[in-house]
Amino acid sequence: MKYYSTNKKAPIADLHKAVVKGLAEDRGLYMPEQIKQLPQAIFDHIEQYSFQEIAYTVADAFFGEDVEQEALKKIVYDTLTFDCPVVKVEDNIYSLELFHGPTLAFKDVGARFMARLLQYFIRKEGSDGEVNVLVATSGDTGSAVANGFLGVDGIHVYVLYPKGKVSKIQESQFTTLGQNITAIEVDGVFDDCQALVKNAFMDEELNHHMKLTSANSINVARFLPQAFYYFNAYARMKEQGLAENLVMCVPSGNFGNICAALFGHTMGLPVKRFIAANNANDIFFQYLQTGRYEPKPTRQTLANAMDVGDPSNFARIYDLYGESHARISSLISGATYSDEQIADTMRRCHTTTGYILDPHGACGYQALKDGLRPGEVGVFCETAHPAKFKEKVDAIDSIDVEIPERLAAFMKGQKQSIALSKDFADFKNYLLRRS
């Protein structure tokens, strides 16, 4: 499979280069030249497949030309050592629980897959040099990537996060690990962290001294595997006879998660339509209404992992649908919620159903409440365990959320981080000293 840049000015790349480089030379995002359709026979019997079997089938369509069959199967099965179940919340509304992995967030799937695929390529090329993974996080990406790569030979991870803008529990999951993980606390917002990462890839001097790659959803090996759980959700809903008019709702920040769902749809996933649920950072919502994409400064909200003012993966969605606003808006609708609305949704859902939402899942749940049409069944992504936002959830729902054991273990560790400004020169000098 060959990969082109969304900016159309970079050389065509193979999967190896797309994964190791992360970002194309023209600052565009890599896109596969073709997206293979899965045979109808798979969907006819998909409810009989396990999650791992479904995921391998999808992975083979994406990566099968570039990774040996047994190696790819091992990567998939090693990645998915946990389930992503669909749970009924109320009539016609179901939660796709994506928080059963090691760091209790949806990004465990993509991060674990990418770590294993990158290690596969490093071993295959027999390179002696260390690969340096740069990742910007607004919350859950950092912990998922750090833990996915922890202890992996030949790879060092730098997690950049905005000072004071991630929860203490989230922060503990990537600042207490040590080993091959370095946490960098940036005096800015998520978009500043993401800009530092992108600028590093474009800097010739840095790239001469260090082999750099990204583990954000700009990397094809991070976002494409997230399609696995949408296929699995469809299978589990089909098992219950509820897949006929299925709507998928995705809380959206940098848009890698919904982008993976849309790639799945292009492969034939029989989902009727999609809803992108935003917090107050409503850039995509406004695009759907107006046809104009206008990035704005990030606004800090209750659903902090969605605090993105210029979502990178919009470029992929725009490219996927031929830059057509009509095609995009015919398949995807939007919703946007204030902090007050998110808190009210969390409170009402817990009171009426007993289900505990985290702030991001609350956006997805409410978007289904507001947007489902007669005869439709909706599945929203519950992207992180509520305990990761314990202080907020406890205060809003008047409860004491139990902290899972593996989350509590992170909180006992000692914080280790480097403080830097949002000035690229500071970041560059730090990396050069490390190299």
C-alpha positions as CSV (number, residue, x, y, z in Angstrom):
1,M,0.0,0.0,0.0
2,K,1.3,3.5,-0.9
3,Y,0.5,6.6,1.1
4,Y,0.1,10.2,-0.2
5,S,0.0,13.5,1.7
6,T,-3.2,15.5,2.1
7,N,-1.2,18.5,0.9
8,K,-0.3,16.6,-2.3
9,K,3.3,18.1,-2.4
10,A,5.3,15.3,-0.8
11,P,6.7,12.1,-2.3
12,I,4.6,8.9,-2.2
13,A,5.5,6.8,0.9
14,D,5.2,3.1,1.8
15,L,3.8,2.1,5.1
16,H,7.2,1.8,6.8
17,K,8.0,5.5,6.0
18,A,4.5,6.7,6.9
19,V,4.7,5.1,10.3
20,V,8.3,6.0,11.1
21,K,8.1,9.6,9.7
22,G,4.5,10.2,11.0
23,L,4.1,13.5,9.0
24,A,4.8,14.0,5.3
25,E,7.6,16.4,4.2
26,D,5.0,19.0,3.1
27,R,3.4,18.9,6.6
28,G,0.4,17.0,5.3
29,L,-1.1,13.8,6.8
30,Y,-0.6,10.5,5.1
31,M,-3.6,8.9,3.4
32,P,-3.7,5.4,1.9
33,E,-4.0,5.5,-1.9
34,Q,-6.9,3.0,-1.7
35,I,-9.3,1.8,1.0
36,K,-10.2,-1.8,0.4
37,Q,-13.9,-2.8,0.6
38,L,-14.5,-5.8,2.8
39,P,-16.5,-8.6,1.2
40,Q,-20.2,-8.6,2.0
41,A,-19.9,-12.2,3.3
42,I,-17.9,-10.8,6.3
43,F,-20.8,-8.5,7.3
44,D,-23.3,-11.3,6.7
45,H,-21.7,-13.4,9.5
46,I,-19.7,-10.8,11.5
47,E,-21.7,-11.4,14.7
48,Q,-20.1,-14.8,14.8
49,Y,-16.6,-13.4,14.9
50,S,-14.6,-12.5,18.1
51,F,-13.2,-9.0,18.5
52,Q,-9.7,-10.2,17.7
53,E,-10.9,-12.0,14.6
54,I,-12.8,-8.9,13.4
55,A,-9.8,-6.7,14.1
56,Y,-7.4,-8.9,12.2
57,T,-9.7,-8.9,9.2
58,V,-9.7,-5.1,9.2
59,A,-6.0,-4.9,9.8
60,D,-5.3,-7.2,6.9
61,A,-7.2,-4.9,4.6
62,F,-5.1,-1.9,5.8
63,F,-1.7,-3.4,6.4
64,G,-1.7,-6.9,4.9
65,E,0.4,-5.9,1.9
66,D,3.2,-4.6,4.1
67,V,3.4,-6.9,7.1
68,E,3.7,-10.7,7.1
69,Q,0.5,-12.5,8.0
70,E,1.7,-14.1,11.2
71,A,3.4,-10.9,12.4
72,L,0.3,-8.8,11.8
73,K,-1.9,-11.4,13.6
74,K,0.5,-11.3,16.6
75,I,0.4,-7.5,16.6
76,V,-3.4,-7.4,16.6
77,Y,-3.9,-10.2,19.2
78,D,-1.2,-8.7,21.5
79,T,-2.9,-5.3,21.2
80,L,-6.4,-6.5,22.0
81,T,-5.9,-8.2,25.4
82,F,-9.1,-6.5,26.6
83,D,-12.6,-6.1,25.4
84,C,-14.5,-3.0,24.1
85,P,-18.1,-4.1,25.0
86,V,-21.4,-2.4,24.0
87,V,-23.6,-1.7,27.1
88,K,-27.2,-0.7,27.1
89,V,-27.8,2.7,28.8
90,E,-31.5,3.1,27.9
91,D,-33.8,2.2,25.0
92,N,-32.1,2.7,21.7
93,I,-29.0,4.2,23.3
94,Y,-25.9,2.1,23.9
95,S,-22.4,2.9,25.2
96,L,-19.3,1.5,23.4
97,E,-17.0,1.2,26.4
98,L,-13.5,1.9,25.3
99,F,-11.9,2.2,28.8
100,H,-11.1,-1.4,29.5
101,G,-7.5,-1.2,28.4
102,P,-4.3,-0.6,30.5
103,T,-4.8,3.2,30.8
104,L,-8.6,3.1,30.8
105,A,-9.0,5.1,27.6
106,F,-9.9,4.5,24.0
107,K,-6.4,5.4,22.8
108,D,-5.0,2.2,24.3
109,V,-6.0,0.4,21.0
110,G,-4.2,2.7,18.6
111,A,-1.2,3.3,20.9
112,R,-0.6,-0.4,21.6
113,F,-1.0,-1.3,17.9
114,M,1.4,1.4,16.8
115,A,4.0,0.5,19.4
116,R,4.1,-3.1,18.2
117,L,4.1,-2.1,14.5
118,L,6.9,0.4,14.9
119,Q,9.0,-2.2,16.8
120,Y,8.3,-4.6,13.9
121,F,9.7,-2.1,11.4
122,I,12.7,-1.2,13.6
123,R,13.6,-4.9,14.0
124,K,13.1,-5.5,10.2
125,E,15.5,-2.7,9.2
126,G,18.0,-3.7,11.9
127,S,18.6,-0.1,12.8
128,D,21.0,0.7,15.7
129,G,19.7,4.2,16.2
130,E,17.0,5.0,18.7
131,V,13.6,6.1,17.4
132,N,12.2,9.1,19.3
133,V,8.4,9.2,19.5
134,L,7.0,12.7,20.0
135,V,3.4,12.9,21.2
136,A,1.2,15.9,22.2
137,T,-1.6,15.2,24.6
138,S,-4.7,16.9,25.9
139,G,-5.2,14.1,28.4
140,D,-5.5,10.4,27.4
141,T,-3.2,10.2,24.4
142,G,-0.1,10.7,26.6
143,S,-0.9,7.9,29.0
144,A,-1.9,5.5,26.3
145,V,1.2,6.1,24.2
146,A,3.5,6.1,27.2
147,N,2.2,2.8,28.5
148,G,2.0,1.3,25.0
149,F,5.7,2.0,24.4
150,L,7.0,1.5,28.0
151,G,10.1,-0.6,28.0
152,V,10.1,-1.2,24.2
153,D,13.7,-1.5,23.1
154,G,15.0,1.1,20.6
155,I,12.3,3.7,21.3
156,H,12.2,6.8,23.5
157,V,8.9,8.6,24.0
158,Y,8.5,12.4,24.8
159,V,5.0,13.3,26.0
160,L,4.2,17.0,25.6
161,Y,1.3,18.2,27.7
162,P,-0.2,21.6,28.6
163,K,0.6,22.8,32.1
164,G,-2.4,22.7,34.4
165,K,-4.8,21.5,31.7
166,V,-5.0,17.7,32.3
167,S,-6.4,16.0,35.3
168,K,-4.1,14.9,38.1
169,I,-5.0,11.2,37.4
170,Q,-4.3,11.6,33.7
171,E,-1.0,13.3,34.4
172,S,0.1,10.6,36.8
173,Q,-0.2,8.0,34.1
174,F,2.6,9.4,32.0
175,T,4.8,11.4,34.5
176,T,5.5,8.6,36.9
177,L,6.8,5.9,34.5
178,G,10.5,6.8,34.0
179,Q,12.5,4.3,31.9
180,N,12.1,5.3,28.2
181,I,9.4,7.8,28.8
182,T,10.0,11.6,29.3
183,A,7.1,13.9,30.2
184,I,7.4,17.6,29.1
185,E,5.1,20.1,30.8
186,V,4.6,23.0,28.3
187,D,3.5,26.4,29.4
188,G,0.6,26.7,26.9
189,V,-2.4,24.8,25.5
190,F,-2.7,21.6,23.6
191,D,-2.4,23.3,20.2
192,D,1.0,24.7,21.3
193,C,2.1,21.2,22.2
194,Q,0.9,19.9,18.8
195,A,2.7,22.8,17.0
196,L,6.0,21.9,18.8
197,V,5.7,18.3,17.6
198,K,4.9,19.3,14.0
199,N,7.7,21.9,13.9
200,A,10.2,19.3,15.2
201,F,9.4,17.0,12.2
202,M,10.0,19.9,9.8
203,D,13.4,21.0,11.4
204,E,16.3,19.7,9.3
205,E,18.9,20.0,12.0
206,L,16.8,18.0,14.5
207,N,16.1,15.3,12.0
208,H,19.8,15.1,11.1
209,H,20.6,14.3,14.8
210,M,17.6,12.2,15.7
211,K,15.1,9.8,14.2
212,L,11.7,11.3,15.0
213,T,8.2,10.0,14.6
214,S,4.8,10.9,16.0
215,A,2.3,8.8,18.0
216,N,-0.6,11.3,17.8
217,S,-3.5,10.5,15.6
218,I,-1.7,12.2,12.7
219,N,0.2,8.8,12.5
220,V,-1.6,6.3,10.3
221,A,-0.6,3.5,12.7
222,R,-2.3,5.3,15.6
223,F,-5.7,6.2,14.1
224,L,-6.4,3.4,11.6
225,P,-6.5,0.6,14.2
226,Q,-9.3,2.6,16.0
227,A,-11.6,1.3,13.2
228,F,-11.4,-2.1,14.9
229,Y,-13.9,-1.3,17.6
230,Y,-16.5,0.2,15.3
231,F,-16.7,-3.0,13.4
232,N,-16.9,-4.9,16.6
233,A,-19.6,-2.6,17.9
234,Y,-21.6,-3.3,14.7
235,A,-21.1,-7.0,15.2
236,R,-22.3,-6.9,18.8
237,M,-25.4,-4.8,17.9
238,K,-26.2,-7.2,15.0
239,E,-26.0,-10.1,17.6
240,Q,-28.9,-8.4,19.3
241,G,-30.8,-7.6,16.1
242,L,-30.2,-3.9,16.5
243,A,-27.9,-3.1,13.6
244,E,-30.5,-2.1,10.9
245,N,-30.6,1.7,11.5
246,L,-27.4,2.2,13.4
247,V,-26.0,5.7,14.3
248,M,-22.5,6.1,15.7
249,C,-21.8,9.1,17.8
250,V,-18.2,10.1,18.5
251,P,-17.0,12.7,21.1
252,S,-14.5,14.6,18.9
253,G,-11.3,16.5,19.7
254,N,-8.5,16.0,17.2
255,F,-10.9,13.9,15.0
256,G,-8.7,10.8,14.8
257,N,-11.4,8.7,16.4
258,I,-14.3,9.6,14.1
259,C,-11.9,9.6,11.1
260,A,-11.2,5.9,11.8
261,A,-15.0,5.3,11.9
262,L,-15.4,7.0,8.6
263,F,-12.6,4.9,7.1
264,G,-14.5,1.9,8.4
265,H,-17.6,3.1,6.7
266,T,-15.7,3.5,3.4
267,M,-14.7,-0.1,3.8
268,G,-18.3,-1.1,3.9
269,L,-19.2,-0.8,7.6
270,P,-23.1,-0.6,7.5
271,V,-23.6,2.4,9.7
272,K,-26.4,4.7,8.6
273,R,-24.8,8.0,9.7
274,F,-22.4,9.6,12.2
275,I,-22.6,12.4,14.8
276,A,-19.5,14.3,15.8
277,A,-20.1,15.6,19.4
278,N,-18.1,18.7,20.3
279,N,-17.6,20.6,23.5
280,A,-17.3,24.4,23.3
281,N,-14.5,23.9,20.8
282,D,-17.0,23.8,17.9
283,I,-14.9,24.3,14.8
284,F,-16.2,21.2,13.0
285,F,-19.8,22.0,14.1
286,Q,-19.5,25.4,12.5
287,Y,-18.0,23.9,9.4
288,L,-21.0,21.7,9.0
289,Q,-23.3,24.7,9.3
290,T,-21.4,27.1,7.0
291,G,-19.0,25.1,4.8
292,R,-16.1,27.2,6.1
293,Y,-13.4,25.7,8.2
294,E,-12.1,28.3,10.6
295,P,-9.7,27.2,13.3
296,K,-9.9,29.2,16.6
297,P,-7.9,29.4,19.8
298,T,-8.5,26.4,22.1
299,R,-11.1,26.9,24.9
300,Q,-10.5,25.1,28.1
301,T,-13.6,23.0,29.1
302,L,-14.9,20.2,31.4
303,A,-14.2,17.7,28.6
304,N,-10.5,18.6,28.4
305,A,-9.4,15.8,26.0
306,M,-11.6,17.4,23.4
307,D,-10.1,20.9,23.8
308,V,-8.7,21.3,20.3
309,G,-9.1,24.5,18.3
310,D,-7.6,23.2,15.0
311,P,-8.2,19.4,14.7
312,S,-5.5,17.8,12.6
313,N,-7.6,15.0,11.2
314,F,-10.1,17.3,9.6
315,A,-7.6,17.3,6.7
316,R,-8.1,13.6,6.3
317,I,-11.9,13.8,6.4
318,Y,-11.9,16.6,3.9
319,D,-9.6,14.6,1.6
320,L,-11.6,11.4,2.1
321,Y,-14.8,13.0,0.8
322,G,-13.2,14.9,-2.1
323,E,-13.2,18.2,-0.3
324,S,-17.1,18.2,-0.6
325,H,-19.0,19.9,2.2
326,A,-22.2,18.4,0.8
327,R,-20.8,14.8,1.0
328,I,-19.5,15.4,4.5
329,S,-22.6,17.0,5.9
330,S,-24.9,14.4,4.3
331,L,-23.2,11.6,6.4
332,I,-22.0,13.5,9.5
333,S,-24.1,15.8,11.7
334,G,-22.7,17.8,14.6
335,A,-23.5,18.8,18.1
336,T,-21.9,21.1,20.6
337,Y,-22.3,21.5,24.4
338,S,-21.2,23.9,27.0
339,D,-19.7,22.9,30.4
340,E,-23.1,23.5,32.0
341,Q,-24.9,21.2,29.5
342,I,-22.2,18.5,29.9
343,A,-22.6,18.6,33.7
344,D,-26.4,18.5,33.5
345,T,-26.2,15.5,31.1
346,M,-23.9,13.6,33.5
347,R,-26.2,14.3,36.4
348,R,-29.4,13.4,34.6
349,C,-28.0,10.2,33.1
350,H,-26.8,8.9,36.4
351,T,-30.1,9.8,38.2
352,T,-32.4,8.3,35.5
353,T,-30.3,5.3,34.3
354,G,-27.6,4.7,37.0
355,Y,-25.0,4.9,34.2
356,I,-21.9,7.0,35.1
357,L,-20.6,9.1,32.2
358,D,-17.3,10.8,32.0
359,P,-17.5,14.4,30.5
360,H,-16.5,13.3,27.0
361,G,-19.0,10.4,26.9
362,A,-21.6,12.8,28.1
363,C,-21.3,14.8,24.9
364,G,-21.8,11.6,22.9
365,Y,-24.8,10.5,24.9
366,Q,-26.5,13.9,24.8
367,A,-25.9,14.2,21.0
368,L,-27.8,10.9,20.6
369,K,-30.6,12.1,22.9
370,D,-30.9,15.2,20.8
371,G,-30.3,13.7,17.4
372,L,-31.7,10.2,17.1
373,R,-34.6,9.9,14.7
374,P,-37.6,7.4,15.0
375,G,-36.5,3.8,14.3
376,E,-32.8,4.5,14.8
377,V,-30.5,3.0,17.4
378,G,-27.5,4.9,18.6
379,V,-24.1,3.9,20.0
380,F,-21.9,6.5,21.5
381,C,-18.2,6.2,22.5
382,E,-17.5,6.3,26.2
383,T,-13.9,7.1,25.7
384,A,-12.5,7.1,29.2
385,H,-13.3,5.6,32.6
386,P,-15.1,8.1,34.8
387,A,-12.5,7.6,37.5
388,K,-10.0,9.4,35.3
389,F,-12.0,12.6,36.1
390,K,-12.9,11.6,39.6
391,E,-13.1,15.1,41.1
392,K,-15.4,16.4,38.4
393,V,-17.6,13.3,38.3
394,D,-17.9,13.0,42.1
395,A,-18.9,16.6,42.4
396,I,-21.4,16.6,39.5
397,D,-23.1,13.2,40.3
398,S,-22.7,13.5,44.1
399,I,-21.1,10.1,44.2
400,D,-17.7,8.5,45.1
401,V,-16.4,6.9,41.9
402,E,-14.3,3.8,42.7
403,I,-10.8,4.1,41.3
404,P,-9.8,0.9,39.5
405,E,-6.7,-0.8,41.0
406,R,-4.5,-0.2,37.9
407,L,-5.4,3.5,37.9
408,A,-4.6,3.8,41.7
409,A,-1.2,2.3,41.1
410,F,-0.2,5.2,38.8
411,M,-1.2,7.7,41.4
412,K,1.3,6.3,43.9
413,G,4.3,7.1,41.7
414,Q,6.6,10.1,41.8
415,K,6.0,12.8,39.2
416,Q,9.0,13.3,36.9
417,S,8.6,16.0,34.2
418,I,10.6,18.7,32.4
419,A,9.1,22.2,32.3
420,L,9.5,24.1,29.0
421,S,8.0,27.2,27.4
422,K,5.9,27.0,24.2
423,D,8.8,28.5,22.2
424,F,10.1,25.9,19.7
425,A,13.7,27.0,20.2
426,D,13.5,25.8,23.8
427,F,12.1,22.4,22.8
428,K,14.6,22.0,20.0
429,N,17.6,22.8,22.2
430,Y,16.4,20.4,24.8
431,L,16.1,17.6,22.2
432,L,19.5,18.4,20.8
433,R,21.1,18.2,24.2
434,R,19.4,14.8,24.8
435,S,20.7,13.5,21.4
